[in-house]
Amino acid sequence: MPGPFGSEAAEPEWVRNAIDRLEADARRSADTHLFKLRFPGLDGIDVYFKDESTHPTGSLKHRMARSLILFGLCNGLIGPGTALVEASSGSTAVSEAYFAELLGLPFIAVVPRSTSRQKIAAIERFGGRCHFVDRSSEVYAAAQTIAAELDGLYLDQFTYAERAIDWRTGNIAESIFKQMAGEPHPVPEWIVMSTGTGGTSATIGRYIRFSRKKTRLCGVDVENSCFFEAYKSRERTANCVRSSRIEGVGRPRVEPSFVPSVIDQMMRVPDAASVAAAHVLAARLSHRVGGSTGANFVGLCWCAAAMLRDGRSGSLVTVLCDDGERYSDTYYNDDWLKAEGIDTAPYVAALERFLASGVFEMPGDGAGFECASWPAPAQRR
Ligand SMILES: *Cc1c(COP(=O)(O)O)cnc(C)c1O
């Protein structure tokens, strides 16, 4: 008769096998591209785009989903048959559904009803199930309840992204710096990244310090989101009621994964500018991009304008977060844009002028744009 430490349970064997399968999947995958685009108006400034849309599940959330599930496995929270549950605006759920299917685990996504039908179809294609809520602020409680009912695991990207992702090695930042190594300006002046969970910006900001680079990190927030307010006021209490229209970024509460102290400068940009920038960029790439990528590009243009003003040359990097085909009903649909009161034309004209000539003048004297910086540690004492 086996004692308390007698025979080995089936579970550790299953966990080892599950991690084997995740590692084998990673071995079959390639790194994502770092594209360089040329803009005649940006003299002396090299601009690069890390294209995260080419992951097997179409967005930068592929990295995060893998990290969250590995974190759960290594924490002893996932075993054979554990139902995985997530609160998501879509992209994370698509990627987690892929990995849940790989491990033969049930997956339930709690998503806002406004989530694009393409993302819902992708979740279901990977065998996941969707539970809909009316507002993005309702996803957290619903996910927690469902996980409790199923005795499953609420993966909780908004809490765990920043600690589940390894910021020292094997992350998006390390990949960017490796791919930049042979460029004329291998250390970018700025890396620009919008915030959803805050996990990617936390990883990039920590990696910059750890690798002792002089690069600075510019965060980008959007309308109907509280990250910028929280950053500016250094209070984590900010919240807002309306849902962000820029899928993947902008949150109704200050997510625990948001780490403002690694973000050197943060800006808030109008949604119309983000969508306009997505259109401007899509015209120069082989594929469309989403609204959060547009927000990133607006932030990058802002940094480029400051460099031109100061007469600095160097490089800038931002991220293509996902593919714009997911948004053919929204950002690339005139009826949707009209219904939302989003007029992209003035921003498209302003961005095209900037990229062609270097003259940076946003519509309405830059109304809707705001910028703040984080004080250095010494200044905070
Ligand atoms: C999640 C997400 C982001 C933001 O990344 P975080 O690491 O969560 O801050 C940006 N764009 C898209 C499309 C996303 O899904």
The ligand as an SDF file (V2000), in Angstrom:
LIG
                    3D

 15 15  0  0  0  0  0  0  0  0999 V2000
   -2.9650   43.1990  -25.7620 C   0  0  0  0  0  0  0  0  0  0  0  0
   -2.8460   44.0430  -26.9350 C   0  0  0  0  0  0  0  0  0  0  0  0
   -2.0820   45.2190  -26.9040 C   0  0  0  0  0  0  0  0  0  0  0  0
   -1.3570   45.7030  -25.6600 C   0  0  0  0  0  0  0  0  0  0  0  0
   -0.4290   44.7990  -25.1110 O   0  0  0  0  0  0  0  0  0  0  0  0
   -0.2880   44.5710  -23.5480 P   0  0  0  0  0  0  0  0  0  0  0  0
    0.9300   43.7930  -23.3810 O   0  0  0  0  0  0  0  0  0  0  0  0
   -1.5060   43.8190  -23.0730 O   0  0  0  0  0  0  0  0  0  0  0  0
   -0.2390   45.9150  -22.8870 O   0  0  0  0  0  0  0  0  0  0  0  0
   -2.0320   45.9740  -28.0590 C   0  0  0  0  0  0  0  0  0  0  0  0
   -2.7070   45.5960  -29.1710 N   0  0  0  0  0  0  0  0  0  0  0  0
   -3.4230   44.4670  -29.2380 C   0  0  0  0  0  0  0  0  0  0  0  0
   -4.1300   44.1040  -30.5020 C   0  0  0  0  0  0  0  0  0  0  0  0
   -3.5220   43.6520  -28.1230 C   0  0  0  0  0  0  0  0  0  0  0  0
   -4.2530   42.5420  -28.1920 O   0  0  0  0  0  0  0  0  0  0  0  0
  1  2  1  0
  2  3  1  0
  2 14  2  0
  3  4  1  0
  3 10  2  0
  4  5  1  0
  5  6  1  0
  6  7  2  0
  6  8  1  0
  6  9  1  0
 10 11  1  0
 11 12  2  0
 12 13  1  0
 12 14  1  0
 14 15  1  0
M  END
$$$$
